[in-house]
Amino acid sequence: MARMMMRQVLVMFVAVMAHATYAANTVDSVQAQAMLNLLERCHLGGVPAQAIDQVMDLPGTRLIVGQQNVSRRVTAAQYREVLASTCRGEIAQVRPSEPGARAEKGVQGLTDDVAPSLIWGRDHIELLKEKLVAAEQNKGFGEVVPLALENLPEKIDLSPKLYVVMGGRAGAAASDEGIYFDLLADAWRSRASKASTTPHEMVEFFAHETHHVGYGRILDREREQLHLMGGEMQAWNFLTAVMMEGSATLLINGHGSWAELQKQQHIQVDLARLPQLLPAAGNILQTALAGEMRDPEYQTRVSEFFGEGYHATGAKLLYVIEEARGRDAVLRVMEDPRSLLVVYNQCAADRKEPFRFDPELAGRIRTMGESAPIE
């Protein structure tokens, strides 16, 4: 009996490890292949409703639509409308699904990014086929989890399901259901420079999003220990979005180097906006703490950080800390994001950086959620 029980435990352990190995070392490309088939059929003429239905039913497509609802608002019906119009070579005339900045930004993403990339993809089928084969043959996916864990303040269990997809707005994204890299979005955005993502950069993008999954759990646990009230929750949400994107961008994609980050085309536009983004970040936090904003106002204010504004802002703040006090100081701030403004101001003073947060604001952020100020 003992031997049988031991064998059952061993079988279960092997099964769990096999699942974790699968998640870390392979990639699901079913959605990308289905979208590629759809675009190829569209290129030949007609709107194959059955092929559109097949794409819409896939987990990868649900991830794509879900990503567009993180800071925007997009419905499955809107996305399907975009696919149907794409097959006719047209950009769909999509209307916002509801009042407010989120729905308006959702339509903007569909008409300015998703639809044009899909139409472009119809005429570049062979190139996309090559990129799909290269992604499926990438041997580096085993590095994803170790790279993410290396840049977290503590070690946690991570076994993400990885997807390569086509047809989204973001180049990569993460959720509880999985992590994806969008081959079409990457190819379309790099069409002029012809400098698309390398196999190693794809691994880094997956690690970036895996980092989000792990760091999100750490932040959720930290938030549960606080007593955030009113506008403090808005301040926390904005602050942690900056920390989430900034830490992954600097430590994983930029390898801790500002010079390296400046070379990366996808973030250059937002790095150039830092003189506007840094004060805007302080204003959002100040306004939130002065009294909870109505959701439309909050969404309008944070929309300035869409694209890679969060990434650029967080990366800059953390880089100043890294340069003044080292990488370990960055990880310590990641443990409690409320310390970000105070520590940044101290390091900015040491480095003679031109931008500083209001000291009173930094102090209030440092102690929000506490019953008494932290000494």
Sine and cosine of phi, psi and omega as CSV:
sin_phi,cos_phi,sin_psi,cos_psi,sin_omega,cos_omega
0.00,0.00,-0.70,0.71,0.00,-1.00
-0.89,0.46,-0.65,0.76,-0.01,-1.00
-0.92,0.40,-0.63,0.78,0.01,-1.00
-0.90,0.43,-0.69,0.72,0.01,-1.00
-0.89,0.46,-0.66,0.75,0.01,-1.00
-0.88,0.47,-0.63,0.77,0.01,-1.00
-0.91,0.41,-0.64,0.77,0.02,-1.00
-0.90,0.44,-0.68,0.73,0.04,-1.00
-0.87,0.49,-0.67,0.74,-0.01,-1.00
-0.90,0.44,-0.67,0.74,0.02,-1.00
-0.88,0.47,-0.69,0.72,0.01,-1.00
-0.89,0.46,-0.66,0.75,-0.01,-1.00
-0.89,0.47,-0.70,0.71,0.00,-1.00
-0.89,0.46,-0.63,0.77,0.00,-1.00
-0.90,0.44,-0.69,0.72,0.02,-1.00
-0.89,0.45,-0.71,0.71,-0.01,-1.00
-0.91,0.42,-0.60,0.80,0.03,-1.00
-0.89,0.45,-0.65,0.76,0.02,-1.00
-0.90,0.43,-0.70,0.72,0.00,-1.00
-0.89,0.45,-0.65,0.76,0.01,-1.00
-0.90,0.43,-0.66,0.75,0.03,-1.00
-0.87,0.50,-0.74,0.68,-0.06,-1.00
-0.88,0.47,-0.59,0.81,-0.10,-1.00
-1.00,0.07,-0.40,0.92,-0.19,-0.98
-0.90,-0.44,-0.10,0.99,0.00,-1.00
-0.79,-0.61,0.23,-0.97,-0.03,-1.00
-0.71,-0.70,0.66,-0.75,0.03,-1.00
-1.00,0.02,0.88,-0.48,-0.07,-1.00
-0.91,-0.41,0.27,0.96,-0.08,-1.00
-0.87,0.48,-0.71,0.71,-0.03,-1.00
-0.91,0.42,-0.67,0.74,0.00,-1.00
-0.87,0.49,-0.66,0.75,0.01,-1.00
-0.92,0.39,-0.65,0.76,0.00,-1.00
-0.91,0.42,-0.67,0.74,0.03,-1.00
-0.91,0.41,-0.63,0.78,0.04,-1.00
-0.89,0.46,-0.68,0.74,0.05,-1.00
-0.88,0.47,-0.66,0.75,0.01,-1.00
-0.89,0.45,-0.73,0.68,-0.02,-1.00
-0.89,0.45,-0.59,0.80,0.02,-1.00
-0.91,0.41,-0.66,0.75,0.04,-1.00
-0.93,0.38,-0.61,0.79,0.05,-1.00
-0.89,0.45,-0.63,0.77,0.00,-1.00
-0.87,0.50,-0.53,0.85,0.00,-1.00
-0.99,0.15,-0.20,0.98,0.05,-1.00
0.92,-0.39,0.54,-0.84,0.03,-1.00
1.00,-0.08,0.22,-0.98,0.03,-1.00
-0.85,-0.53,1.00,-0.05,-0.07,-1.00
-0.96,0.28,0.99,-0.10,-0.08,-1.00
-0.85,0.53,-0.64,0.77,-0.02,-1.00
-0.90,0.43,-0.63,0.77,0.02,-1.00
-0.92,0.38,-0.59,0.81,0.06,-1.00
-0.91,0.42,-0.69,0.72,0.03,-1.00
-0.86,0.51,-0.66,0.76,-0.01,-1.00
-0.89,0.46,-0.69,0.73,0.02,-1.00
-0.90,0.43,-0.68,0.73,-0.04,-1.00
-0.90,0.44,-0.48,0.88,-0.07,-1.00
-0.99,0.13,-0.10,1.00,-0.12,-0.99
-1.00,0.08,0.55,-0.84,0.04,-1.00
-0.83,0.55,-0.60,0.80,-0.01,-1.00
-0.88,0.47,-0.62,0.79,0.03,-1.00
-0.94,0.35,-0.61,0.79,0.05,-1.00
-0.89,0.46,-0.58,0.81,0.08,-1.00
-0.90,0.44,-0.66,0.75,0.00,-1.00
-0.88,0.48,-0.74,0.67,0.00,-1.00
-0.92,0.39,-0.64,0.77,0.02,-1.00
-0.87,0.49,-0.65,0.76,0.00,-1.00
-0.87,0.49,-0.58,0.81,-0.02,-1.00
-0.97,0.24,0.03,1.00,0.07,-1.00
-0.93,-0.37,0.17,0.99,0.06,-1.00
-0.94,0.33,-0.79,0.61,0.02,-1.00
-0.83,-0.56,0.06,1.00,0.02,-1.00
-0.80,-0.60,-0.13,-0.99,0.07,-1.00
-0.68,-0.74,0.91,-0.41,0.00,-1.00
-0.68,-0.74,0.72,-0.69,0.03,-1.00
-0.99,-0.15,0.33,-0.94,0.07,-1.00
-0.88,0.47,-0.59,0.80,0.01,-1.00
-0.90,0.44,-0.64,0.77,0.05,-1.00
-0.90,0.44,-0.68,0.73,-0.02,-1.00
-0.91,0.42,-0.66,0.75,0.03,-1.00
-0.89,0.46,-0.63,0.77,0.04,-1.00
-0.87,0.49,-0.64,0.77,0.04,-1.00
-0.90,0.44,-0.68,0.74,0.03,-1.00
-0.88,0.48,-0.70,0.71,-0.02,-1.00
-0.89,0.46,-0.68,0.73,0.01,-1.00
-0.92,0.38,-0.60,0.80,0.03,-1.00
-0.85,0.53,-0.65,0.76,0.00,-1.00
-0.88,0.48,-0.45,0.89,0.05,-1.00
-1.00,-0.02,0.03,1.00,-0.02,-1.00
0.97,0.23,0.41,0.91,-0.07,-1.00
-0.85,-0.53,0.43,-0.90,0.14,-0.99
-1.00,-0.03,0.84,-0.54,-0.08,-1.00
-0.89,0.46,0.60,-0.80,0.09,-1.00
-1.00,0.02,0.98,0.18,-0.10,-1.00
-1.00,0.04,0.66,-0.75,0.07,-1.00
-0.97,-0.26,0.53,-0.85,0.05,-1.00
-0.83,0.56,0.62,-0.79,-0.05,-1.00
-0.98,0.22,-0.26,0.97,-0.02,-1.00
-0.29,-0.96,0.26,-0.97,0.05,-1.00
-0.92,0.38,0.46,-0.89,0.13,-0.99
0.89,-0.46,0.26,-0.97,-0.07,-1.00
-0.91,0.42,-0.58,0.82,-0.05,-1.00
-0.89,0.45,-0.72,0.70,-0.01,-1.00
-0.93,0.38,-0.60,0.80,0.03,-1.00
-0.91,0.41,-0.67,0.74,0.05,-1.00
-0.91,0.40,-0.54,0.84,0.06,-1.00
-0.88,0.48,-0.72,0.70,0.04,-1.00
-0.90,0.44,-0.66,0.75,0.02,-1.00
-0.86,0.51,-0.68,0.73,0.03,-1.00
-0.90,0.43,-0.63,0.77,0.01,-1.00
-0.92,0.40,-0.69,0.72,-0.11,-0.99
-1.00,0.07,-0.47,0.88,-0.04,-1.00
-1.00,-0.07,-0.45,0.89,-0.08,-1.00
-0.89,-0.46,-0.85,0.52,-0.14,-0.99
-0.91,0.41,-0.81,0.58,-0.06,-1.00
-0.88,0.47,-0.74,0.67,0.02,-1.00
-0.87,0.49,-0.60,0.80,0.00,-1.00
-0.93,0.38,-0.61,0.79,0.03,-1.00
-0.92,0.40,-0.67,0.74,0.03,-1.00
-0.89,0.45,-0.67,0.75,0.06,-1.00
-0.88,0.47,-0.64,0.77,-0.01,-1.00
-0.89,0.46,-0.54,0.84,0.03,-1.00
-0.83,0.55,-0.53,0.85,-0.08,-1.00
-0.99,-0.15,0.11,0.99,-0.01,-1.00
-0.71,-0.70,0.72,0.69,-0.07,-1.00
-0.88,0.47,-0.72,0.70,-0.07,-1.00
-0.90,0.43,-0.63,0.77,0.04,-1.00
-0.89,0.46,-0.69,0.72,-0.01,-1.00
-0.92,0.39,-0.57,0.82,0.08,-1.00
-0.88,0.48,-0.68,0.74,0.02,-1.00
-0.89,0.46,-0.66,0.75,-0.01,-1.00
-0.92,0.38,-0.59,0.81,0.02,-1.00
-0.92,0.40,-0.69,0.72,0.03,-1.00
-0.88,0.48,-0.69,0.72,-0.01,-1.00
-0.88,0.47,-0.64,0.77,0.01,-1.00
-0.91,0.41,-0.67,0.74,-0.01,-1.00
-0.91,0.40,-0.43,0.90,-0.02,-1.00
-0.99,-0.11,0.02,1.00,0.00,-1.00
-0.90,0.45,0.84,-0.55,-0.06,-1.00
-1.00,-0.08,0.08,1.00,-0.13,-0.99
-0.99,-0.11,0.07,1.00,-0.11,-0.99
-0.92,0.40,-0.32,0.95,0.07,-1.00
-0.92,0.40,-0.26,0.96,0.00,-1.00
-1.00,0.07,-0.18,0.98,-0.14,-0.99
-0.87,0.49,-0.83,0.56,-0.06,-1.00
-0.91,0.42,-0.73,0.69,0.04,-1.00
-0.84,0.54,-0.62,0.78,-0.01,-1.00
-0.93,0.37,-0.63,0.77,0.05,-1.00
-0.91,0.42,-0.72,0.69,-0.03,-1.00
-0.90,0.43,-0.57,0.82,-0.01,-1.00
-0.87,0.49,-0.42,0.91,-0.09,-1.00
-0.92,-0.40,0.47,0.88,0.13,-0.99
-0.92,-0.40,0.46,-0.89,-0.02,-1.00
-0.95,0.32,-0.23,0.97,0.08,-1.00
-0.47,-0.88,0.34,-0.94,-0.02,-1.00
-1.00,0.04,0.77,-0.64,0.06,-1.00
-0.70,-0.72,0.24,-0.97,-0.03,-1.00
-0.97,0.25,0.81,-0.59,0.04,-1.00
-0.70,-0.71,0.79,-0.61,0.09,-1.00
-0.55,-0.83,0.94,0.33,-0.13,-0.99
-0.95,0.30,0.47,-0.88,0.17,-0.98
-1.00,-0.03,0.83,-0.56,-0.09,-1.00
-0.98,-0.21,0.67,-0.74,0.03,-1.00
-0.78,-0.63,0.57,-0.82,0.34,-0.94
-0.95,-0.32,0.72,-0.69,-0.10,-1.00
-0.73,-0.68,0.08,-1.00,0.15,-0.99
-0.64,-0.77,0.64,-0.77,0.14,-0.99
0.93,-0.36,0.22,0.98,0.00,-1.00
-0.98,-0.18,0.02,-1.00,0.07,-1.00
-1.00,-0.01,-0.70,0.72,-0.02,-1.00
-0.99,0.11,0.52,-0.86,0.04,-1.00
-0.95,0.32,-0.45,0.89,0.02,-1.00
-0.35,-0.94,0.45,-0.89,-0.01,-1.00
-0.31,-0.95,0.33,-0.94,-0.02,-1.00
-0.75,-0.67,0.53,-0.85,0.16,-0.99
-0.46,-0.89,0.04,-1.00,0.03,-1.00
-0.90,0.44,-0.39,0.92,-0.04,-1.00
-1.00,0.09,-0.29,0.96,0.00,-1.00
0.37,-0.93,0.05,-1.00,-0.03,-1.00
-0.79,-0.61,0.71,-0.70,-0.03,-1.00
-0.78,-0.63,0.39,-0.92,0.18,-0.98
-0.84,-0.55,0.76,-0.65,-0.09,-1.00
-0.99,-0.14,0.95,-0.31,-0.04,-1.00
-0.92,0.39,-0.63,0.78,-0.02,-1.00
-0.94,0.34,-0.72,0.70,0.02,-1.00
-0.85,0.52,-0.65,0.76,0.00,-1.00
-0.91,0.41,-0.71,0.71,-0.03,-1.00
-0.92,0.40,-0.65,0.76,-0.04,-1.00
-0.92,0.39,-0.69,0.72,-0.05,-1.00
-0.95,0.32,-0.37,0.93,-0.01,-1.00
-0.98,-0.22,0.23,0.97,-0.11,-0.99
-0.90,0.44,-0.54,0.84,-0.03,-1.00
-0.97,0.24,-0.72,0.69,-0.03,-1.00
-0.99,0.16,-0.34,0.94,-0.08,-1.00
0.86,0.51,0.38,0.93,0.01,-1.00
-0.96,-0.30,0.94,0.35,-0.02,-1.00
-0.97,0.25,0.15,-0.99,-0.09,-1.00
-0.89,0.46,0.73,-0.69,0.05,-1.00
-0.98,0.18,0.27,-0.96,0.05,-1.00
-0.82,0.58,-0.64,0.76,0.00,-1.00
-0.94,0.35,-0.62,0.78,0.04,-1.00
-0.90,0.43,-0.56,0.83,0.06,-1.00
-0.89,0.45,-0.67,0.74,0.07,-1.00
-0.87,0.50,-0.65,0.76,0.01,-1.00
-0.92,0.40,-0.60,0.80,0.06,-1.00
-0.90,0.44,-0.67,0.74,0.06,-1.00
-0.90,0.44,-0.64,0.77,0.03,-1.00
-0.91,0.42,-0.62,0.79,0.06,-1.00
-0.84,0.55,-0.74,0.67,-0.03,-1.00
-0.96,0.29,-0.56,0.83,0.08,-1.00
-0.90,0.43,-0.62,0.79,0.10,-0.99
-0.83,0.56,-0.66,0.75,0.03,-1.00
-0.86,0.51,-0.68,0.73,-0.01,-1.00
-0.88,0.48,-0.74,0.67,-0.01,-1.00
-0.93,0.38,-0.71,0.70,-0.03,-1.00
-0.93,0.38,-0.55,0.84,0.04,-1.00
-0.87,0.50,-0.63,0.78,0.03,-1.00
-0.91,0.41,-0.65,0.76,0.02,-1.00
-0.90,0.45,-0.69,0.72,-0.01,-1.00
-0.92,0.39,-0.61,0.79,0.04,-1.00
-0.88,0.47,-0.66,0.75,0.01,-1.00
-0.91,0.42,-0.64,0.76,0.03,-1.00
-0.90,0.44,-0.69,0.73,-0.03,-1.00
-0.89,0.45,-0.60,0.80,-0.01,-1.00
-0.90,0.44,-0.37,0.93,0.00,-1.00
-1.00,0.04,-0.11,0.99,-0.03,-1.00
-0.98,-0.21,0.27,-0.96,0.05,-1.00
-0.88,-0.47,0.96,0.29,-0.06,-1.00
-0.99,0.16,0.74,-0.68,-0.07,-1.00
-0.78,-0.62,0.61,-0.79,0.10,-1.00
0.83,0.56,-0.80,-0.60,-0.04,-1.00
-0.92,0.40,-0.25,0.97,0.03,-1.00
-0.87,0.49,-0.55,0.84,0.02,-1.00
-0.93,0.38,-0.64,0.77,0.08,-1.00
-0.90,0.45,-0.67,0.74,0.03,-1.00
-0.88,0.48,-0.68,0.73,0.03,-1.00
-0.88,0.47,-0.72,0.70,-0.03,-1.00
-0.88,0.47,-0.68,0.74,0.02,-1.00
-0.93,0.37,-0.71,0.71,-0.02,-1.00
-0.87,0.50,-0.70,0.71,-0.04,-1.00
-0.95,0.30,-0.48,0.88,0.10,-1.00
-0.91,0.43,-0.67,0.75,0.06,-1.00
-0.89,0.46,-0.70,0.72,0.00,-1.00
-0.92,0.39,-0.67,0.74,-0.03,-1.00
-0.86,0.51,-0.81,0.59,-0.05,-1.00
-0.96,0.29,-0.63,0.78,-0.05,-1.00
-0.91,0.42,-0.68,0.74,-0.04,-1.00
-0.92,0.39,-0.70,0.72,0.01,-1.00
-0.92,0.40,-0.64,0.77,-0.03,-1.00
-0.91,0.41,-0.74,0.68,-0.03,-1.00
-0.94,0.35,-0.78,0.62,-0.17,-0.98
-0.98,0.20,-0.57,0.82,-0.06,-1.00
-0.99,-0.11,-0.86,0.51,-0.06,-1.00
-0.96,0.28,-0.58,0.81,-0.01,-1.00
-1.00,-0.08,-0.06,1.00,-0.02,-1.00
0.82,0.58,0.49,0.87,0.01,-1.00
0.97,0.23,0.15,0.99,-0.09,-1.00
-0.90,-0.44,0.83,-0.56,0.06,-1.00
-0.92,0.39,-0.62,0.79,0.03,-1.00
-0.88,0.48,-0.64,0.77,0.03,-1.00
-0.92,0.40,-0.65,0.76,-0.02,-1.00
-0.91,0.40,-0.61,0.79,-0.02,-1.00
-0.91,0.42,-0.35,0.94,0.01,-1.00
-0.98,0.19,-0.26,0.97,-0.14,-0.99
-1.00,0.06,0.89,-0.45,-0.16,-0.99
-0.87,0.49,-0.59,0.81,-0.13,-0.99
-0.89,0.45,-0.36,0.93,-0.09,-1.00
-0.92,-0.40,-0.04,1.00,-0.12,-0.99
-0.88,0.48,-0.63,0.77,-0.01,-1.00
-0.87,0.49,-0.66,0.75,-0.04,-1.00
-0.98,0.20,-0.50,0.87,0.12,-0.99
-0.88,0.47,-0.60,0.80,0.01,-1.00
-0.93,0.38,-0.34,0.94,-0.01,-1.00
-1.00,0.00,0.03,1.00,-0.07,-1.00
-0.83,0.56,-0.60,0.80,0.05,-1.00
-0.86,0.50,-0.42,0.91,0.08,-1.00
-1.00,-0.05,-0.60,0.80,-0.09,-1.00
-0.93,0.36,-0.63,0.78,-0.05,-1.00
-0.90,0.45,-0.76,0.64,0.08,-1.00
-0.89,0.45,-0.58,0.81,0.01,-1.00
-0.89,0.46,-0.61,0.79,0.05,-1.00
-0.88,0.47,-0.71,0.70,0.04,-1.00
-0.88,0.47,-0.63,0.78,0.00,-1.00
-0.91,0.41,-0.65,0.76,0.02,-1.00
-0.89,0.46,-0.72,0.70,0.01,-1.00
-0.90,0.44,-0.67,0.74,-0.01,-1.00
-0.89,0.46,-0.70,0.71,-0.03,-1.00
-0.92,0.39,-0.64,0.76,0.01,-1.00
-0.88,0.48,-0.71,0.70,-0.02,-1.00
-0.95,0.33,-0.39,0.92,0.03,-1.00
-0.96,0.28,-0.29,0.96,-0.01,-1.00
0.43,-0.91,0.73,-0.68,-0.10,-1.00
-0.81,0.59,0.79,-0.61,0.03,-1.00
-0.97,0.22,0.51,-0.86,0.18,-0.98
-0.91,0.42,0.54,-0.84,-0.13,-0.99
-0.82,0.57,-0.68,0.73,0.02,-1.00
-0.85,0.52,-0.65,0.76,0.03,-1.00
-0.91,0.41,-0.69,0.72,0.00,-1.00
-0.87,0.48,-0.73,0.69,-0.03,-1.00
-0.89,0.45,-0.60,0.80,0.03,-1.00
-0.91,0.42,-0.67,0.74,-0.02,-1.00
-0.91,0.42,-0.71,0.70,-0.06,-1.00
-0.97,0.24,-0.25,0.97,-0.01,-1.00
-0.88,0.47,-0.36,0.93,0.07,-1.00
-0.89,0.45,-0.34,0.94,-0.05,-1.00
-0.99,-0.17,0.06,1.00,0.07,-1.00
-0.91,0.41,0.13,-0.99,-0.16,-0.99
0.97,0.23,-0.87,-0.49,0.06,-1.00
-0.82,-0.57,0.52,0.85,0.05,-1.00
-0.92,0.40,-0.67,0.74,0.08,-1.00
-0.86,0.50,-0.69,0.72,-0.05,-1.00
-0.87,0.49,-0.77,0.63,-0.06,-1.00
-0.90,0.43,-0.69,0.73,-0.03,-1.00
-0.89,0.45,-0.78,0.63,-0.01,-1.00
-0.90,0.44,-0.66,0.75,0.00,-1.00
-0.88,0.47,-0.65,0.76,0.00,-1.00
-0.91,0.42,-0.73,0.68,-0.02,-1.00
-0.88,0.48,-0.70,0.72,-0.03,-1.00
-0.96,0.29,-0.51,0.86,0.04,-1.00
-0.91,0.41,-0.65,0.76,0.04,-1.00
-0.86,0.50,-0.66,0.75,0.04,-1.00
-0.91,0.41,-0.69,0.72,0.00,-1.00
-0.87,0.49,-0.70,0.72,-0.03,-1.00
-0.91,0.41,-0.58,0.82,-0.05,-1.00
-0.99,0.14,-0.61,0.79,-0.16,-0.99
-0.77,-0.64,-0.06,1.00,0.06,-1.00
0.99,-0.14,0.22,-0.98,-0.07,-1.00
-0.89,0.46,-0.59,0.81,0.00,-1.00
-0.87,0.49,-0.53,0.85,0.04,-1.00
-0.92,0.38,-0.57,0.82,0.06,-1.00
-0.90,0.45,-0.70,0.71,0.00,-1.00
-0.90,0.43,-0.57,0.82,0.03,-1.00
-0.92,0.39,-0.64,0.77,0.06,-1.00
-0.91,0.41,-0.59,0.81,0.03,-1.00
-0.89,0.46,-0.50,0.86,0.02,-1.00
-0.90,0.45,-0.59,0.81,0.03,-1.00
-0.66,-0.75,1.00,-0.03,-0.08,-1.00
-0.85,0.52,-0.34,0.94,0.00,-1.00
-0.88,0.48,-0.35,0.94,-0.01,-1.00
-0.99,0.11,-0.09,1.00,-0.14,-0.99
-0.83,0.56,-0.78,0.63,-0.11,-0.99
-0.92,0.39,-0.66,0.75,0.00,-1.00
-0.89,0.45,-0.76,0.65,-0.04,-1.00
-0.92,0.39,-0.65,0.76,0.04,-1.00
-0.86,0.51,-0.73,0.68,-0.02,-1.00
-0.85,0.53,-0.67,0.74,0.02,-1.00
-0.88,0.47,-0.71,0.70,-0.02,-1.00
-0.95,0.32,-0.59,0.81,0.03,-1.00
-0.90,0.44,-0.59,0.81,0.06,-1.00
-0.91,0.42,-0.67,0.75,0.02,-1.00
-0.89,0.46,-0.60,0.80,-0.09,-1.00
-0.99,-0.11,0.05,1.00,-0.01,-1.00
0.86,0.50,0.62,0.79,0.06,-1.00
-0.95,0.32,0.62,-0.79,-0.08,-1.00
-0.95,0.32,-0.48,0.88,-0.06,-1.00
-0.99,-0.15,0.72,-0.69,0.14,-0.99
-0.72,-0.70,0.54,-0.84,0.15,-0.99
-0.98,0.21,0.44,-0.90,0.11,-0.99
-0.84,0.54,0.83,-0.56,-0.07,-1.00
-0.85,0.52,-0.61,0.79,0.02,-1.00
-0.90,0.43,-0.66,0.75,0.06,-1.00
-0.88,0.48,-0.71,0.70,-0.01,-1.00
-0.85,0.52,-0.65,0.76,0.01,-1.00
-0.92,0.39,-0.63,0.78,0.01,-1.00
-0.92,0.38,-0.64,0.77,0.05,-1.00
-0.90,0.44,-0.63,0.78,-0.05,-1.00
-0.88,0.47,-0.51,0.86,-0.09,-1.00
-0.94,-0.34,0.07,1.00,-0.06,-1.00
-0.91,0.40,0.63,-0.78,-0.02,-1.00
1.00,0.02,-0.04,1.00,0.00,-1.00
-0.98,-0.17,0.55,-0.83,0.06,-1.00
-0.96,0.27,-0.39,0.92,0.03,-1.00
-0.56,-0.83,0.51,-0.86,-0.01,-1.00
-0.84,0.54,0.56,-0.83,0.06,-1.00
-1.00,0.09,0.77,-0.64,0.00,-1.00
-0.96,0.29,0.00,0.00,0.00,0.00
